[in-house]
Amino acid sequence: MRKIGIIMNGVTGRMGTNQHLGRSIAAIRKQGGLELRDKTVIMPEPVLVGRNAGKLEKLAKEWEIDHWSTDLNECLAKKENLIYFDAQSTLLRAESVKAALKAGKHIYCEKPLAGTLEESLELAREAAKAGVKNGVVQDKLFLPGLLKLKQVISSGFLGKVLSVRGEFGYWVFEGPTPPAQRPSWNYRKEDGGGIILDMFPHWQYVLENLFGRITGVSCIARTTIPTRIDETGASYNCTADDAAYATFEIAGGVVAHINSSWATRVNRDELLELHVDGTEGSAVAGLRECKVQPRVATPKAIWNPDIPNPIKFRDGWQTVPTTGAEENAFRIQWEMFFRHVLEDAPFPHGFLEAAKGVQLAEAGIQSWSERRWVELPELTLN
């Protein structure tokens, strides 16, 4: 067995604790480590890093972790810490990633990689120059529903894909009762908040991996809730967008439209749904499920608002069966990154891919500001 030190910076937040620490690293440790091709078993040894000693100590005790620190540089200086992971808020990430690059660590981090495209490309170039393995979380690709959708697309069931319609979001409470289920910095632009910067990187890699490269975007957004209550019970002004409505052009002719909102009440099966129409069939995928309707089973709808609709449209869809084990999406990608670092296995989700997500977010914000279509040139490190 080989122990691998992993510096985990910023995992005291909800996502870092639940998905990365609890359901990924702690889960791998609980099962006895991860077996590599040569039968070596690696055991992740997390080192929790952050600014709040009390939170770190409590988290370490809860998950039976021996090491925690408020001194990132001290942790980076230790050779046994092979990997640096960053789940801090967006505007704090770049500086810490640069420090990890300087220390020669392999780096895996949450998205967005940085607050701007320029800074994201700089990090990608520096990582390439340093020769370290690097990756960004693209968890949606490994959700059971989207894996099923990918199978449907690859099978040719849909024929020529025509369009994609996406709905994402839920109502985030303003506080104090009930308290908000997202951190307050998400709603302050000056702190790196905003639904465009948060969610458009997701839409970039989902759409590109399923349908093709995004070549243009038209977006309009809103700050729908002007004031909220923060974690201390104090009122604050919301300066970032909390709802965005965007249309994406995709190479090859597919048009995708996705509504993203933290100020919407859900009337669908899952918090994220993608409806894909093709010449031979359609599919609706969520986080866990995927339904399909072939051309031959498509009912003939006739517009007649003067009578109750005789067709029960939902009854005409078939559920794509689950054919294998459904693992946590974050854990799947963590195991992929371990194999990338230790076995040189492929890992297509590097810093350049992360920069593409920030590029789309910037283009969306520009489109909203200038009220026009914005084209996206293909990104390279040159």
N, C-alpha and C positions, 0 to 999 in steps of 0.2 A: 504494500500500500504506500502511495506517495501523497504527502500532504501538500496542498497548494494554497498559499496565502492569498486572500482576496480582500483588498481594501474596499469597503462599501461605504461610500460617502453620501449622506443624505437619505438614509433609509428609515429615519424616524417618522417620515410622512406616511400617509395612508397607503399609497401605491408601493412605496419602497418596502414597507413592513410586510404588507399582505402578500404581494405578488413576488417580489424579488427575494426577500429574506425568508418568509414563511413557506410559500408554496413552491419555491425553487430551491434555494440553497439549503434551507433546513430540511426540506423533503429529500433532497439528494443525500444529505448526511444521515438522515433517519434510515434510509434504505441500505446504508453501508457503503456509500460512495458511488462513483461512476466507473464502469469497466471500459478500458480502451481496447483497441484492436489487438494489442500485444498481451492482453490479459492483465496488464497493470491496472490496479484500482486506485483512482485518485479520490482523495477526501478534501473537499473544500474547507479551508480554515478561515472563516470570515473575521475581519477586523473592522468593527463598526466605528465610523468617523463622523463627527458633526460638531456643532457649536455648543450644544446643550449637554453638559456632562450628566445631569440628572436623568434626562431622557435616554441617553446612551446606556447608562448603567442599568436602568430598569429594563430596557429592551434586551440587553445582553443576558440578564438574569432570566428573563422570560423564555428566551430561546436557547439557554444553556450554552452561551458563547463566552469564551475565556477572555477575549481581547477587545478593548474599545479605547478610543482616544479622541481628544480634541485637537491634536497636533498632526495635521496631515503630512507635513514635511518629514516628521519623525517616522511616520509609517512608510512613506515613500522611500526612505533611506534604507529600509531593511530588505535584504536580497530575497528573503523567503516569501515576501509579498510579490507575487508574480503578476497579478492582475489588478488593475484599478477600475472600479465601477462607480459611476456618478448618477445619482438620482436627485440632485439638488434642484432648486428652482432655476429656471432657464438662464437668468442673467448671471448666476454664480458659476455656471458650468465651465465656461471657456477657460477661465483663469486656472481652475483646478486641473482641467485636462492638459493644459500646457505644462503645468508642473509635473504631471505624471509622464508626459512625453519626455521631458528633460531627464526624468529619473529612469527612462528606458522601460517603463511598464507597458504591458499589453493593456489596451483600454476598451472597455465596453460601457456604454452609457445610454441613458434614457434620451428620448427625443423631446423637443428639437435639440440638435447638436449645439446650437448657439442662437443668439438673438437676431443675427443678421446673416445673410448669404456670404458676405465678404469674410466674416469671421469664421463661418463654417468651412469655406474653402481653404482658408489659412490653416485651420486645424487638420483638414484632410491632407494638405501638402506637407505639413510638418510631420504627420504620422507616416506618410510615405517616405519622407526623407529619413526619419528615425528608424525605419524598417521594422516597426512593431505591428503586431496584429491589432486591428481595430474594428469595432462594430457598434451598431446602434440598435436599440430595441425596435422591432417591427412586429409586435405581437399579434396584430390582427390577422396576419397571414396564416397563423397557426391555430386560429379558432376553428372548432369543429364545423360550424356552419359555412365558413368561407373555404375550408378544405373540401367540403362536399361540393360547393359551387365550382371550385376549380376542376374537380372531377367531371362535373356536368359539362363545363365548357370544353375541356380537353376531349371528351367523348364525341363531340360534334352534335350533341343532342339539340342544341339551340340553333344550329345552322349558322347563318351570318348574323353576328351580333349587331343590333341596331342602336340600342340605347340602354342607359342605366339610370335608374331613379333611386336615390338614397334618402333615407330619413334617419337622423341621429339626434338623440337628446332626451331631456327629461327636465322636470321642474327642480331647480336648485333653490332651496328655501332661503329667504333673505335673513332669517333669524329675528329675534332671539329664540322664538318658539314656533316650530322646531328649529334647532340650530342648523346652519348651512352644512351640507354634506361635501362641500369643496372648500379648499383654503382660500382665504380672502385675497391673497396676492393674485389669484387667477383673474380678478376683476379690476386690477390696477395696471394700466399700460406701463407706467413707470417702473413697475416691478417685473415686467416681462409677461403680464397676463394678456388674456384675449383668446376667444375661441378660434380665431383664424390661425394664430401661431400655434395653438395647442392641437387643433384637429386637422388642419390642411396637410401637415406632414404625414398623418395617417392616410388621408385620402390619396396622397401622391403615390405611396408605395402599394396601396391596395389596387388602385386603378391601373398603375403601370404593370404590376405583376399579373393581373387578371386580363387586361384588355389592351394595353399598349401605352406608349409614352404620351403624357399630356403635353399638348402643343400650345394651348391657349386657355385663358380663364376670364370669365366675367363674373364679378362678385358685388354684392351689396350687403352691408352689415349694419347692425344696430347695437346700441347700448340701451337695452329695453328697461332694465331695472336701475334707476339712478343712484339709490343708496342701499347699503346692506349693513349687517352687523358682523363685526369681526370676531376672532377667537377670544378676545378679552371682554366682549360685550359692548364695545364702542361702535358707534355709527361711523361709516366712512363713505366717501363718494366713489362711485364706480366710474372709472375712466377708460376701461377696455371694453371691447365688443363682447357681447354674450350671445349673439345670434348672427349667423351668416348664411346667405343663400347664394349658391354659386353654380355656374354651368361651366363644364370643362370640355374642351375639344380634345379628342384623342386621335393619334395617328392611325390612319386607316378608315376614319369616318365615323367612329362611335361617338355619340354625344352622351355625356353624363351630367346629371343635375343632382346635387346633394344639399339638403337643408340641414344645418347644424344649429342646435339651440339649447341653451340652458334655461330657457324660459318657455317651455312647451309641456303640455300634459299629454301623456302617452296613450294613444289608442291604436296600438299594434301589438304583435306578439312579443317583440323583443326591442331593446333600446336602440339597436342598430338594425336596419333592414335595407337590403339592396334588391331592387326589382330589375331584372335583366330581361329584355325582350329580344328575341331573334326570329329569323324567318321561319324556323321549324319548331320553335318552342320557346317557353319562357321559364324563368326560375326566380324564386324569392328566397334569399338567404339572410339569416340572422346570425347571432353569435354562436348558436348551437345547432339550429335546424336549417334545412333547405327543402323547399317544395318546388315541384316542377309541373308544367302542363304542356304536353306535346300538341303539335298542330292538329292532329287527328282527333284530339279530345277537347279542342277549343270550342266552346259554345258560340252559337250565332246570336250575338246581342243585337237587339233592335231598340232604338230610342223611342220610348213612349211613356212620358211622365204622367199620363192620365190614368194609368192602371198600376197596381202593385207589380214589381218586377217578378216575372215568373221563374227567373234563373237564380239559383243559389250559387253565386260565383265561387265562393270558397270551397264548396263541395267538389269542384272539378280539379282540385290540385292533389298531387300525390307526394307523400313525404319520402325524401331520399333516405334509405336505411343507413344505420350506422353499421359499418362492416369491420371496425377495429377498435382498439382501445383509444379512448379520448383523454389525452394528457393535457395538463395545464399549458397554455400557449407560451407563457413566460419561461416555464421550465424547459420546454422543448428547445427554445432558442438559447437558453443558458447552456444546455448540454451541447448544442451545436458549436457555441463559441469555445467551450472547453476543448472540444475535439479540434477546432480550428487552431487553437494555440498549441496544443500538445501533440497533435497528429498531422497538422497541416491540412486538415480536411477543408473542403470548400465552405466559404461563408460569404454569400453575396451581399450582405447587409452592412457594408463598410461605411466609412465617413463620407465618401463621395455620394453614396446613396442617401445618406442623412442630409447632405447639402441640398439635394434635389427637393427634399421636403420643405426646407427653409426657403428655397427659391420659389416654390409654389405659394407659400404663405406670404412672402413679400409681394408677389405678383397679385395675389388676392387683395391685399391691403392697398396696393397701387390702383387696382381696378376700381375698388370702392371709392377711393379718394378722388380719382380722375373721371369716374363714371364712364369707363370705356373698356373694351377688350384689351387684354395684355397678352402678348405672345411670349412663350418660354423657349429660349434657345437651348440646345442640348449642352449639358454641362460636361466639362473635362477638367483635369487638374492642370492643364497647360495654360 
